[in-house]
Amino acid sequence: MASIKYFCLKNRKPVVLTALLASTTAMLWPSGDSDLYREIRIPLAATSDTEQPTAGPVGTVQEEQIQRIGYTIEANDTLGSIFAKLQLPQATMYKLLEADLDFLQLDNLKPGQQLLFIREGENQLVTRMQVVIDSINTLEFTRDGDDYIGEMHAHVTNIIERQVDGVINNSLYRSASNAGLSPAEIDRISRLFEDKINFARDLRAGDTFQMLYDDIYVGDTHTGRSTLKAVIFVNRGKRLAAFLHDDGQYYDETGQSLNRAFLRRPVPEKYRISSHFNPRRLHPITKRISPHNGTDFATPTGTRAQAISDGVVTRVGNHPAAGLHITIQHTETYSTRYLHLSKILVKQGQRVEIGDVVAFTGNTGRSTGPHLHFELHANSKPVNYMTYSLPEGRQLNPSQMVAFQQLVNQYLAKLDTGDESQLVAKATGKPEKV
């Protein structure tokens, strides 16, 4: 009989993984408790979800030994340190990293993520590795000869509709929290209307809001993910509305996009500009007059760098002067460059969306200190990003408005009638990011 072994580096509560014990091919899914595993051996004797395994003798030697090693990521863990702690072969780690090139997950592990290693046979080869990406997705690597093949698995999810109504009594955050919205949902609404209303200054007691969401469940468990479908604000008697269209963009009732075509900053926090765009700048290192074709943001190493618009990564490289850098092509006209990065989170050919974190800022290449050098190119020529007139969001054309208006009418009917029926549909894959 095979056994399961969990390693615990600290005295914490065990993670309940009933489904994992059901068979030797069970998938590792999060249980809602992200604490580290305690050391325990459990025989894999259960053959159904209702049959409970019973404890067996520790250290039993089986004819065909299968060992499962569970681990939960801690702060400052790296894949190398994890392999060292668990005494797993470094050669196996490099093979897994090669298989991860299509996923780019193993070099971006976060505290709380759960890992599972399965070792088999007399040589105790790692035949499978599973990484819980989030509450829906698990990445699995399977040994194939001397190499590994990666595959992303997604739970089937239930979509349950939720309506939220509220009245502003103080701040948006407090009023929306009292109505049941999460911090991420509140932030999503704030960003959606940030060009229309100043939530810190313009709100008044008695203002109202209505929202319609799709909540995403795995079984009976809420994943913490939700998709905002419609929102209506009444501020001082003025109505503001946003509706999610089939293209994934938000529009008002007239079909005008509320999504910014371009962000005004590539870093989420408002770090100061240490060097402006200047065609005749005196270079701080070479002391020669040379163009400074971008804007430098004085950011600590590891600051998140965002895509300022949707696009495709066309270049990922490491240059002696530019250091780690990426280029994103947004349209036929516009492209952006990010230089002196400490870590790149995307790969060449990958599609990105506005606001996606594509890299961490750093101090690589020829640099005087940690910062992000950011460039905007228009028609292949560098322009001053901070003063350049960027395009506005688009307007739906008359033919698109027909389908959009039908969708809006459905949203309004539910919001106006207060229909609380829970509509459940089946879906797979990743929900919208919030």
GIQUIHU-V152178 format. One record per run of one state. SS is the DSSP state (@ for helix, = for strand, . for the rest). FROM is the first residue (numbers start at 1). TO is the last residue. Records with the same first field share a line. If there is no record, write none. Layout:
# GIQUIHU-V152178
SS: FROM-TO ; FROM-TO
This chain:
# GIQUIHU-V152178
.: 1-2 ; 7-17 ; 22-40 ; 44-65 ; 73-78 ; 86-89 ; 103-113 ; 121-124 ; 133-136 ; 145-146 ; 155-155 ; 168-171 ; 179-182 ; 193-207 ; 219-220 ; 236-237 ; 245-249 ; 252-255 ; 258-266 ; 268-272 ; 276-277 ; 283-288 ; 293-294 ; 298-303 ; 307-310 ; 320-322 ; 330-333 ; 345-350 ; 353-356 ; 363-370 ; 379-380 ; 384-394 ; 396-397 ; 418-423 ; 429-434
=: 3-6 ; 41-43 ; 66-72 ; 114-120 ; 125-132 ; 137-144 ; 147-154 ; 156-167 ; 208-218 ; 221-235 ; 238-244 ; 250-251 ; 256-257 ; 267-267 ; 273-275 ; 278-282 ; 289-292 ; 295-297 ; 304-306 ; 311-319 ; 323-329 ; 334-344 ; 351-352 ; 357-362 ; 371-378 ; 381-383 ; 395-395 ; 424-428
@: 18-21 ; 79-85 ; 90-102 ; 172-178 ; 183-192 ; 398-417
